[in-house]
Amino acid sequence: MSNDDIVLACQGIHHWFGDNKVLYDVNLDVVRGEILALVGPSGCGKSTLLRAILGTHPPRRGKVVVTHANGTSEEALRPGRDRGIVYQCYSLYPFLTARENVAIGLMFDQTSLPFRFFLYPQWRLMRRRHLEEAADLLETLKLADAIHRYPHEMSGGMCQRVAVAQALIMKPDVLLLDEPFGALDEATREELQRMLLTLYAENCQARRRGEPPPYTIIIVTHELNEAIYVGDRVVGLSQYWNWRTEGRDHCPGATIVYDQISPVYLPDEEPDYGSFFRQRTEIRHAAFDPAVLEKGDELRRFWQDVREGRGQGVLAASPGGEAAARRPEAATGAGR
């Protein structure tokens, strides 16, 4: 894994609101094409970190750097099309169909009102291309039969897929998902989890072709089973760490206490939740237990495992490789 594979770098992130210390020295490099699941106790600053990455709330100290597919990098000081976000409460235009909702971002990004008014013939051709692109993406997300439906004609899960497509059509370098499935029933939630694994499978195929993986996703979730299932990496953010060793009399904020590879699944594989037990217990112990303040380095061994060849999926794939192929360790997490 080289520096060219890093799409997002959070470097020494500190954030606070008045006397409320939220984040402390958060350092996180995200690999292009991975699905990183971010977990942690309530109030530990997961959403604050996402907003720092998005650029709506830049960190008080430290910086967030995004590296684009063309190799150029820039600091995320404000929102930009290179970072997209989907919240738990999706917001779709009720007067537009699914296809029109997805295409509207392209319209705002590539045209202006004077262009659409005075150069209508050119706009009409561009509009047709936008709608075709939106329809193709909705088909990828298993919504081909719903492209002409309005939001009130779709289920909550379908609307959430449209919201994901709305973000993905802008081709962001990083897609942020903030508790996106929290309000959905279990069956719908599982469908959308498989949708993410479908995107991940496309990433693995792109890596094998020697192309940049198109989808890099950071998902915040309170469900540890979901984090382990959809992510190829789980990061635990927590305020429960031994800050007293630094001579402090109060917690300076949450920091990363857990960072490890998780098993890789293919979209058509049923999750084996029984096999998640060890890692789920480890995460609970590291990030959620206020009585456990000493964190060993073995809980933050993601990069060591990647260097030693234990990565799976995108983390192991290389041009001509077979890292994304079905194999026993991909289903069980063996060899991690």
C-alpha positions as CSV (number, residue, x, y, z in Angstrom):
1,M,0.0,0.0,0.0
2,S,1.6,3.3,-1.2
3,N,0.9,6.9,-0.5
4,D,-0.9,7.0,-3.8
5,D,-3.6,4.7,-2.3
6,I,-4.5,7.2,0.4
7,V,-7.6,9.2,-0.5
8,L,-8.2,10.9,2.8
9,A,-5.8,11.9,5.6
10,C,-7.0,13.3,8.9
11,Q,-3.8,14.7,10.5
12,G,-3.8,15.6,14.2
13,I,-7.5,16.6,14.3
14,H,-8.6,18.4,17.5
15,H,-12.1,19.9,17.9
16,W,-13.9,21.5,20.7
17,F,-17.0,23.7,21.4
18,G,-16.2,26.1,24.1
19,D,-15.1,24.1,27.1
20,N,-16.5,20.9,25.6
21,K,-13.5,18.9,24.2
22,V,-14.7,16.6,21.5
23,L,-11.8,15.2,19.4
24,Y,-8.2,14.9,20.5
25,D,-5.3,14.1,18.1
26,V,-7.3,12.0,15.6
27,N,-5.0,10.6,12.9
28,L,-6.6,8.5,10.2
29,D,-5.5,7.6,6.7
30,V,-8.2,6.1,4.5
31,V,-7.4,3.8,1.6
32,R,-9.1,4.5,-1.8
33,G,-11.8,2.0,-2.3
34,E,-12.3,0.7,1.2
35,I,-15.4,0.8,3.3
36,L,-14.4,2.1,6.7
37,A,-16.9,1.6,9.6
38,L,-16.6,4.2,12.4
39,V,-18.0,3.2,15.7
40,G,-17.9,4.5,19.2
41,P,-20.0,5.5,22.3
42,S,-22.7,8.2,22.1
43,G,-21.2,11.7,22.3
44,C,-17.7,10.6,21.3
45,G,-17.6,12.9,18.2
46,K,-18.2,10.6,15.3
47,S,-20.5,13.0,13.6
48,T,-18.2,15.9,14.5
49,L,-15.4,14.0,12.7
50,L,-17.6,13.5,9.6
51,R,-18.4,17.2,9.5
52,A,-14.7,18.1,9.7
53,I,-14.1,15.8,6.8
54,L,-17.1,17.3,4.9
55,G,-15.8,20.8,5.5
56,T,-18.8,22.3,7.2
57,H,-17.0,22.3,10.6
58,P,-13.2,22.4,9.9
59,P,-11.1,21.2,12.9
60,R,-9.8,23.7,15.4
61,R,-6.4,22.2,15.1
62,G,-5.0,19.8,12.5
63,K,-6.2,19.3,8.9
64,V,-8.1,17.1,6.6
65,V,-6.4,16.4,3.2
66,V,-8.3,14.8,0.2
67,T,-6.3,13.3,-2.6
68,H,-8.2,13.2,-5.9
69,A,-8.0,10.4,-8.5
70,N,-5.7,12.5,-10.7
71,G,-3.1,12.7,-7.8
72,T,-3.7,16.3,-6.7
73,S,-4.4,17.0,-3.1
74,E,-6.1,19.8,-1.2
75,E,-7.1,20.6,2.3
76,A,-10.8,20.3,3.1
77,L,-11.6,23.8,4.4
78,R,-15.1,23.9,3.0
79,P,-17.7,21.6,1.5
80,G,-16.9,20.4,-2.1
81,R,-18.1,17.9,-4.6
82,D,-15.1,15.6,-3.8
83,R,-17.0,14.7,-0.5
84,G,-20.6,13.6,-0.4
85,I,-22.7,12.7,2.6
86,V,-26.0,10.8,3.2
87,Y,-27.7,11.3,6.6
88,Q,-30.2,9.0,8.3
89,C,-33.0,11.4,7.4
90,Y,-32.7,11.6,3.7
91,S,-34.0,14.7,1.8
92,L,-35.4,14.1,-1.6
93,Y,-37.4,16.6,-3.7
94,P,-41.0,15.3,-3.4
95,F,-42.0,16.8,-6.8
96,L,-39.2,14.9,-8.7
97,T,-39.0,11.2,-9.6
98,A,-36.2,9.0,-8.4
99,R,-34.3,9.5,-11.7
100,E,-34.8,13.3,-11.6
101,N,-33.7,13.5,-7.9
102,V,-30.5,11.7,-8.8
103,A,-29.8,13.9,-11.9
104,I,-30.5,17.2,-10.3
105,G,-27.0,17.4,-8.8
106,L,-25.4,17.2,-12.2
107,M,-27.7,20.0,-13.4
108,F,-26.6,22.4,-10.6
109,D,-23.0,21.4,-11.0
110,Q,-22.7,21.6,-14.8
111,T,-25.2,24.3,-15.8
112,S,-26.5,27.7,-14.8
113,L,-30.0,29.2,-15.1
114,P,-29.0,31.5,-18.0
115,F,-27.4,28.5,-19.8
116,R,-30.6,26.5,-19.5
117,F,-32.8,29.4,-20.6
118,F,-30.8,30.9,-23.5
119,L,-29.1,27.7,-24.7
120,Y,-32.1,25.4,-24.4
121,P,-31.1,23.0,-27.3
122,Q,-27.7,22.3,-25.7
123,W,-29.3,22.0,-22.3
124,R,-31.9,19.5,-23.6
125,L,-29.1,17.2,-24.9
126,M,-27.2,17.6,-21.6
127,R,-30.4,16.9,-19.6
128,R,-31.0,13.7,-21.6
129,R,-27.4,12.5,-20.8
130,H,-27.9,13.4,-17.1
131,L,-31.1,11.3,-16.9
132,E,-29.4,8.4,-18.6
133,E,-26.5,8.5,-16.2
134,A,-29.0,8.6,-13.3
135,A,-31.0,5.7,-14.6
136,D,-27.8,3.6,-15.0
137,L,-26.8,4.3,-11.4
138,L,-30.2,3.5,-10.1
139,E,-30.1,0.2,-12.0
140,T,-26.7,-0.6,-10.3
141,L,-28.4,0.1,-6.9
142,K,-31.3,-2.3,-7.8
143,L,-33.8,0.5,-8.4
144,A,-34.4,0.1,-12.2
145,D,-38.2,-0.4,-11.6
146,A,-38.5,2.7,-9.5
147,I,-36.8,5.4,-11.7
148,H,-40.2,7.0,-12.5
149,R,-41.6,6.9,-9.0
150,Y,-41.9,9.8,-6.7
151,P,-40.6,9.7,-3.1
152,H,-44.1,9.2,-1.7
153,E,-44.5,6.1,-3.9
154,M,-41.3,4.4,-2.6
155,S,-40.5,2.7,0.7
156,G,-38.0,4.2,3.2
157,G,-35.3,1.8,2.0
158,M,-35.9,2.7,-1.6
159,C,-35.7,6.4,-0.8
160,Q,-32.5,5.9,1.1
161,R,-31.0,4.2,-2.0
162,V,-32.0,7.1,-4.1
163,A,-30.3,9.4,-1.6
164,V,-27.1,7.3,-1.9
165,A,-27.3,7.5,-5.7
166,Q,-27.8,11.3,-5.4
167,A,-24.5,11.5,-3.7
168,L,-22.6,8.9,-5.8
169,I,-23.6,10.5,-9.2
170,M,-21.3,13.4,-8.3
171,K,-18.4,10.9,-8.2
172,P,-17.0,12.1,-4.8
173,D,-13.6,10.9,-3.7
174,V,-15.2,10.0,-0.3
175,L,-18.8,9.2,0.5
176,L,-19.8,9.8,4.1
177,L,-22.8,7.8,5.6
178,D,-24.0,9.1,8.9
179,E,-26.1,6.4,10.5
180,P,-27.8,5.9,7.1
181,F,-29.8,2.8,8.0
182,G,-30.7,3.5,11.6
183,A,-34.4,4.2,10.9
184,L,-35.0,1.2,8.7
185,D,-36.4,-2.3,9.6
186,E,-34.0,-5.2,9.8
187,A,-34.9,-6.7,6.4
188,T,-34.5,-3.4,4.6
189,R,-31.3,-2.7,6.5
190,E,-29.8,-6.0,5.2
191,E,-30.8,-5.1,1.6
192,L,-28.9,-1.8,1.9
193,Q,-25.9,-3.5,3.5
194,R,-25.7,-5.8,0.5
195,M,-26.0,-2.7,-1.7
196,L,-22.8,-1.4,-0.1
197,L,-21.1,-4.8,-0.6
198,T,-22.1,-4.6,-4.3
199,L,-20.2,-1.3,-4.6
200,Y,-17.3,-2.8,-2.7
201,A,-17.2,-5.7,-5.2
202,E,-16.9,-3.1,-8.0
203,N,-13.9,-1.6,-6.2
204,C,-12.2,-5.0,-6.1
205,Q,-12.8,-5.5,-9.8
206,A,-11.4,-2.1,-10.6
207,R,-8.2,-2.8,-8.5
208,R,-7.7,-6.0,-10.4
209,R,-7.9,-4.1,-13.7
210,G,-5.3,-1.6,-12.3
211,E,-7.9,1.2,-12.1
212,P,-8.7,3.5,-9.1
213,P,-11.6,2.0,-7.1
214,P,-14.6,4.3,-7.7
215,Y,-16.2,4.2,-4.2
216,T,-14.5,5.1,-0.9
217,I,-17.0,5.0,1.9
218,I,-16.9,6.0,5.6
219,I,-20.0,4.7,7.4
220,V,-20.9,5.8,11.0
221,T,-23.0,3.1,12.7
222,H,-24.0,2.1,16.2
223,E,-24.5,-1.5,15.1
224,L,-21.3,-3.4,15.6
225,N,-22.5,-6.4,13.5
226,E,-23.2,-4.0,10.7
227,A,-19.8,-2.4,11.0
228,I,-18.0,-5.7,10.8
229,Y,-20.2,-7.0,8.0
230,V,-20.0,-4.1,5.5
231,G,-16.6,-2.7,6.4
232,D,-13.2,-4.1,5.5
233,R,-11.9,-2.0,8.4
234,V,-13.4,-1.0,11.7
235,V,-12.2,2.1,13.6
236,G,-13.2,2.8,17.2
237,L,-13.4,6.4,18.4
238,S,-13.8,6.8,22.2
239,Q,-13.4,9.2,25.1
240,Y,-12.5,6.2,27.3
241,W,-8.7,6.2,27.2
242,N,-6.0,6.9,29.8
243,W,-5.5,10.6,29.3
244,R,-4.2,10.9,32.9
245,T,-0.9,9.5,31.8
246,E,-0.4,12.8,30.0
247,G,-0.7,14.7,33.2
248,R,-4.3,16.0,32.5
249,D,-7.0,16.5,35.0
250,H,-9.9,16.1,32.5
251,C,-10.5,14.3,29.2
252,P,-9.2,16.3,26.2
253,G,-11.6,14.6,23.8
254,A,-12.1,11.3,22.1
255,T,-9.4,9.7,20.1
256,I,-8.9,6.5,18.0
257,V,-8.5,3.5,20.4
258,Y,-9.3,0.7,17.9
259,D,-8.3,0.2,14.2
260,Q,-8.3,-3.3,12.7
261,I,-9.1,-5.2,9.5
262,S,-12.5,-6.9,9.4
263,P,-13.7,-9.8,7.3
264,V,-14.6,-9.2,3.6
265,Y,-18.0,-10.5,2.3
266,L,-19.4,-10.8,-1.2
267,P,-22.9,-9.4,-1.8
268,D,-24.5,-12.8,-2.2
269,E,-22.9,-14.2,1.0
270,E,-25.0,-14.5,4.2
271,P,-23.2,-12.9,7.1
272,D,-22.0,-15.4,9.8
273,Y,-22.8,-13.3,12.8
274,G,-21.5,-16.1,15.0
275,S,-18.0,-15.5,13.6
276,F,-18.2,-11.8,14.6
277,F,-18.2,-12.6,18.3
278,R,-14.5,-12.2,18.9
279,Q,-14.1,-8.9,17.1
280,R,-17.4,-7.5,18.5
281,T,-16.2,-8.3,22.0
282,E,-12.8,-6.7,21.3
283,I,-14.5,-3.5,20.0
284,R,-16.8,-3.3,23.0
285,H,-13.9,-3.8,25.3
286,A,-11.7,-1.2,23.6
287,A,-14.2,1.6,22.8
288,F,-17.3,1.3,24.9
289,D,-16.2,0.2,28.3
290,P,-15.4,3.2,30.6
291,A,-13.6,1.0,33.0
292,V,-11.0,0.0,30.4
293,L,-8.6,2.9,29.9
294,E,-5.4,1.1,29.0
295,K,-5.4,0.4,25.3
296,G,-2.7,-1.9,23.9
297,D,-1.1,-1.3,20.5
298,E,-2.5,-4.6,19.3
299,L,-5.9,-2.9,19.1
300,R,-4.6,-0.5,16.5
301,R,-2.7,-2.8,14.2
302,F,-4.5,-2.1,10.9
303,W,-1.5,-0.8,9.0
304,Q,0.8,-3.5,10.4
305,D,-1.6,-6.2,9.2
306,V,-1.9,-4.6,5.8
307,R,1.9,-4.4,5.5
308,E,2.1,-8.1,6.5
309,G,-0.4,-9.1,3.8
310,R,-3.4,-9.8,6.0
311,G,-5.7,-7.4,4.1
312,Q,-8.6,-8.7,2.1
313,G,-10.6,-7.3,-0.8
314,V,-9.3,-3.8,-1.8
315,L,-6.7,-3.9,0.9
316,A,-5.1,-7.0,-0.8
317,A,-6.1,-6.5,-4.4
318,S,-3.5,-5.7,-7.0
319,P,-3.6,-5.6,-10.8
320,G,-4.0,-9.1,-12.0
321,G,-4.6,-10.4,-8.5
322,E,-7.5,-12.5,-7.2
323,A,-8.0,-10.8,-3.8
324,A,-11.7,-10.3,-4.4
325,A,-12.4,-13.8,-5.5
326,R,-14.5,-16.1,-3.3
327,R,-12.3,-18.0,-0.9
328,P,-12.7,-19.5,2.6
329,E,-10.9,-16.6,4.4
330,A,-13.1,-14.0,2.7
331,A,-16.1,-15.6,4.3
332,T,-14.7,-16.3,7.7
333,G,-12.1,-13.6,8.3
334,A,-9.5,-16.3,8.8
335,G,-5.9,-15.2,8.6
336,R,-6.7,-11.7,10.0
